[in-house]
Amino acid sequence: MKSKSRIILYTKPGCHLCEEMKHEMVRAQCDDLYTLEEVNIETEPDLLRRYRFEIPVLEIDGVVAFKGRLRAEEFKAHIKSAPSR
């Protein structure tokens, strides 16, 4: 079996688009294919400068895959086709 994809969600408290993205990820029903780490961009000045106006940003296996909005179907298709699959 292949390893799980490593996902980092760059977010910040109170971000409604971030909450929507997480909801769509759950709706995709493929959480057995990845591990998720949420990173608050407000804790690191470099991340805040880089992502302040772009969150949420979803990085999959070290590559930015989605910014802003996400649909469950797109996410699931992307995860299933990830190199770690």
C-alpha positions as CSV (number, residue, x, y, z in Angstrom):
1,M,0.0,0.0,0.0
2,K,1.2,3.5,-0.8
3,S,1.8,6.1,1.8
4,K,-0.8,8.7,2.7
5,S,-0.5,12.2,1.1
6,R,0.7,14.9,3.5
7,I,-1.6,17.9,3.4
8,I,-1.0,21.3,5.0
9,L,-3.8,23.7,5.3
10,Y,-2.6,27.3,5.7
11,T,-5.3,29.1,7.6
12,K,-6.0,31.6,10.4
13,P,-8.6,32.0,13.1
14,G,-12.0,33.3,11.9
15,C,-11.4,32.5,8.2
16,H,-14.8,31.4,6.8
17,L,-13.3,30.2,3.5
18,C,-10.9,28.0,5.5
19,E,-13.9,26.5,7.3
20,E,-15.6,25.9,4.0
21,M,-12.5,24.2,2.6
22,K,-12.3,21.9,5.6
23,H,-16.0,21.1,5.1
24,E,-15.5,20.2,1.5
25,M,-12.5,18.0,2.4
26,V,-14.7,16.1,4.9
27,R,-17.5,15.8,2.3
28,A,-15.0,14.2,-0.1
29,Q,-14.9,11.2,2.2
30,C,-11.3,10.2,1.5
31,D,-9.7,11.1,4.9
32,D,-8.0,7.6,4.9
33,L,-5.8,8.8,2.0
34,Y,-4.1,11.7,3.7
35,T,-2.9,13.3,6.9
36,L,-3.8,16.9,7.6
37,E,-1.8,19.6,9.4
38,E,-3.4,23.0,9.9
39,V,-0.9,25.9,10.1
40,N,-2.0,29.2,11.5
41,I,-0.3,31.8,9.3
42,E,-0.5,34.4,12.1
43,T,2.1,32.5,14.1
44,E,4.9,33.0,11.6
45,P,5.7,36.4,10.0
46,D,7.0,34.8,6.7
47,L,3.8,32.8,6.3
48,L,1.6,35.8,7.1
49,R,3.4,37.9,4.4
50,R,3.2,35.0,1.9
51,Y,-0.4,34.0,2.4
52,R,-2.2,36.9,4.1
53,F,-4.5,37.6,1.1
54,E,-4.6,34.0,-0.3
55,I,-5.9,31.8,2.4
56,P,-7.0,29.1,2.5
57,V,-4.0,27.5,0.8
58,L,-3.9,23.7,0.6
59,E,-0.6,22.1,0.0
60,I,-0.5,18.5,-1.0
61,D,2.8,16.6,-0.7
62,G,4.8,19.9,-0.8
63,V,3.0,21.4,-3.7
64,V,0.3,24.1,-3.5
65,A,-2.8,22.4,-5.0
66,F,-5.7,24.7,-4.1
67,K,-6.2,28.3,-3.0
68,G,-9.5,29.9,-1.9
69,R,-12.4,27.7,-2.8
70,L,-12.4,23.9,-3.1
71,R,-15.1,21.4,-4.2
72,A,-15.2,18.0,-2.7
73,E,-15.1,16.2,-6.1
74,E,-12.0,18.1,-7.2
75,F,-10.2,17.4,-3.9
76,K,-11.0,13.7,-4.0
77,A,-9.8,13.4,-7.6
78,H,-6.6,15.2,-6.8
79,I,-5.9,13.1,-3.7
80,K,-6.6,9.8,-5.6
81,S,-4.1,10.9,-8.4
82,A,-1.4,12.1,-6.0
83,P,2.1,10.6,-6.5
84,S,1.9,8.9,-3.1
85,R,-1.1,6.9,-4.3
